[in-house]
Amino acid sequence: MTIDITVLLLSFILLLLMNVPIAYCIGLSTALTMLVNVDMMPAVSVVAQRVATGLDSFTLLAIPFFVLSGNLMAHGGLARRLIDFAKALVGSLPGGLAFVNIISAMFFGAISGSAIASAAAIGSFMHPKLVQNGYDPEFSAAVNVTSATTGLIIPPSNVLIVYSLASGGVSIGALFLAGYLPGAIMGLALMLVAGVIAKRKGYATGERVGFGEVIRAFGNAILSLTLIIVVIGGIVAGIFTATEAAAIAVVYALILTMAVYREVAVKDLKKILLDSAITTSVVMLLVGTSMALSWVLSYENIPQNITSGLLAVSENPIVLLFIMNLVLLAVGTFMDMTPAILIFTPVFLPIAVAMGIDPVHFGIMMVFNLCIGLCTPPVGTVLFVGCGIAKVSLREIVKPLLPMYAAMFLALILITYVPQITLVIPRWFGF
């Protein structure tokens, strides 16, 4: 290992241990690596250039638009309508209220594109209801935290857009279509575990509702769910690009929340726009600094060396995919999804392609894997949001989270080694 790569790794780890924000960790360690390398020192200005050019992408414009549409939806009464619809569908089953939380998170996460927004919006509604019906607060929080991540796989998803950028242009339309079945499998795996635990502990079930009530609840939620059809349908049909679809999503969300539901007033827009700008700036800073780091890694031939090293260990796709999954699971415990995708996609994707793995399949596997990291300490952002809403400590939530982790890991293994699950829908549509 050369001295500059040693400096890169040590400085990054040290800054991370000092609780420096991840974007600054990446940017500072990258700049320091250039300073200690005589050959690269004249190109220190490249850090700023790479940050700027890394953001100079029309595709990335989709992220602020999707963030804004998600914030509008989060403030516009969608969560309540989606919860009512989910409750009408599954509320009467054993563990029904936990199922309602999971299905609502799948719906809302898909519409908002944010696991944190889903954990906050759905958790705020569902946690009090679960506790009132005899569910343990820790179990309720565990269900909310893990189910919130499903919306990052079910499109539209900002992290899939980031993967498309990091991979060099994998079709966003194909990635969006590929996310449906894996997202549904994650939700079903969590529901299976929640149902077993609820039945064993004798948690109460909701009242059975008639078909008419299901139709009424669906009617209240249909305009919210239509957003997914408009966005994905337009991209797949070639009517507009992902960026244009994101802009249309903002217009649709404005009309729905302000003119139809009337739950967002003009005075609320200032806060919504400010929150969206802050979230976007954080994501874009991560993207820019990660692109600079990727340039340094490429300069040092790190992706090529790792590819050669792993292929020297084994050329068996089963073994190599398992190793990559273990690495990503470890990375996900201390790194947010966006920088993890931007840093490790150029490292692992060439290996996957060399083994004949479809880049779309690999992207879904990677995002699915890193979703688990959002629920794990010490840096799981969704975990801490869910604990805050439920007012439970990290120590209290760990035990009920363990079977949820097991379900997510088994679902990950299924997605990893059965690529048809991921690729069947994109292939139906000619991707």
CORTAJO-V496269 format. One record per backbone hydrogen bond with DSSP energy under -0.5 kcal/mol. NH is the residue of the N-H (numbers start at 0). CO is the residue of the C=O. If there is no record, write none. Layout:
BEGIN
NH&CO + NH&CO
END
This chain:
BEGIN
5&1 + 6&2 + 7&3 + 8&4 + 9&5 + 10&6 + 11&7 + 12&8 + 13&9 + 14&10 + 15&11 + 16&12 + 17&13 + 18&15 + 19&14 + 23&20 + 24&20 + 25&21 + 26&22 + 27&23 + 28&24 + 29&25 + 30&26 + 31&27 + 32&28 + 33&29 + 34&30 + 35&31 + 36&32 + 36&33 + 37&35 + 40&36 + 41&37 + 42&39 + 43&40 + 45&42 + 46&43 + 48&44 + 49&45 + 50&46 + 51&47 + 52&48 + 53&49 + 54&50 + 54&51 + 55&51 + 55&52 + 56&54 + 60&56 + 60&57 + 61&58 + 62&59 + 63&59 + 64&60 + 65&61 + 66&62 + 67&63 + 68&64 + 69&65 + 70&66 + 71&67 + 72&68 + 73&69 + 74&70 + 75&71 + 75&72 + 77&72 + 80&76 + 81&77 + 82&78 + 83&79 + 84&80 + 85&81 + 86&82 + 87&83 + 88&84 + 89&85 + 90&86 + 92&89 + 95&92 + 97&94 + 98&94 + 99&95 + 100&96 + 101&97 + 102&98 + 103&99 + 104&100 + 105&101 + 106&102 + 107&103 + 108&104 + 109&105 + 110&106 + 111&107 + 112&108 + 117&113 + 118&114 + 119&115 + 120&116 + 121&117 + 122&117 + 122&118 + 123&119 + 124&120 + 125&121 + 126&122 + 128&124 + 129&125 + 130&126 + 131&127 + 132&128 + 133&130 + 134&129 + 139&135 + 140&136 + 141&137 + 142&138 + 143&139 + 144&140 + 145&141 + 146&142 + 147&143 + 148&144 + 148&145 + 149&146 + 150&147 + 151&148 + 152&149 + 153&149 + 154&175 + 157&112 + 160&156 + 161&157 + 162&158 + 163&159 + 164&160 + 165&161 + 166&162 + 167&164 + 168&163 + 169&163 + 174&170 + 175&171 + 176&172 + 177&173 + 178&174 + 178&175 + 179&176 + 181&177 + 182&178 + 183&179 + 184&180 + 185&181 + 186&182 + 187&183 + 188&184 + 189&185 + 190&186 + 191&187 + 192&188 + 193&189 + 194&190 + 195&191 + 196&192 + 197&193 + 198&194 + 199&195 + 200&196 + 201&197 + 202&197 + 203&132 + 205&90 + 213&209 + 214&210 + 215&211 + 216&212 + 217&213 + 218&214 + 219&215 + 220&216 + 221&217 + 223&220 + 224&220 + 225&221 + 226&222 + 226&223 + 227&224 + 228&224 + 229&225 + 230&226 + 231&227 + 232&227 + 232&228 + 233&229 + 234&230 + 235&231 + 236&232 + 237&234 + 238&233 + 239&233 + 244&240 + 245&241 + 246&242 + 247&243 + 248&244 + 249&245 + 250&246 + 251&247 + 252&248 + 253&249 + 254&250 + 255&251 + 256&252 + 257&253 + 258&253 + 258&254 + 259&254 + 260&255 + 262&256 + 263&256 + 267&264 + 268&264 + 268&265 + 271&267 + 272&268 + 273&269 + 274&270 + 275&271 + 276&272 + 277&273 + 278&274 + 279&275 + 280&276 + 281&277 + 282&278 + 283&279 + 284&280 + 285&281 + 286&282 + 287&283 + 288&284 + 289&285 + 290&286 + 291&287 + 292&288 + 293&289 + 294&290 + 295&291 + 296&292 + 297&293 + 298&294 + 299&295 + 300&297 + 301&296 + 304&300 + 305&301 + 306&302 + 307&303 + 308&304 + 309&305 + 310&306 + 311&307 + 312&308 + 313&309 + 316&314 + 319&315 + 320&316 + 321&317 + 322&318 + 323&319 + 324&320 + 325&321 + 326&322 + 327&323 + 328&324 + 329&325 + 330&326 + 331&327 + 332&328 + 332&329 + 333&330 + 334&330 + 339&335 + 340&336 + 341&337 + 342&338 + 343&339 + 344&340 + 347&343 + 348&344 + 351&347 + 352&348 + 353&349 + 354&350 + 355&352 + 356&351 + 361&357 + 362&358 + 363&359 + 364&360 + 365&361 + 366&362 + 367&363 + 368&364 + 369&365 + 370&366 + 371&367 + 371&368 + 372&368 + 373&369 + 373&370 + 374&371 + 375&372 + 378&332 + 379&375 + 380&378 + 381&373 + 382&373 + 383&379 + 384&380 + 385&381 + 386&382 + 387&383 + 388&384 + 389&385 + 390&386 + 391&386 + 396&392 + 397&393 + 398&394 + 399&395 + 400&396 + 401&397 + 401&398 + 402&398 + 403&399 + 404&400 + 405&401 + 406&402 + 407&403 + 408&404 + 409&405 + 410&406 + 411&407 + 412&408 + 413&409 + 414&410 + 415&411 + 416&412 + 417&413 + 420&417 + 421&417 + 421&418 + 422&418 + 423&419 + 425&421 + 426&422 + 427&423 + 428&424 + 429&426 + 430&425
END
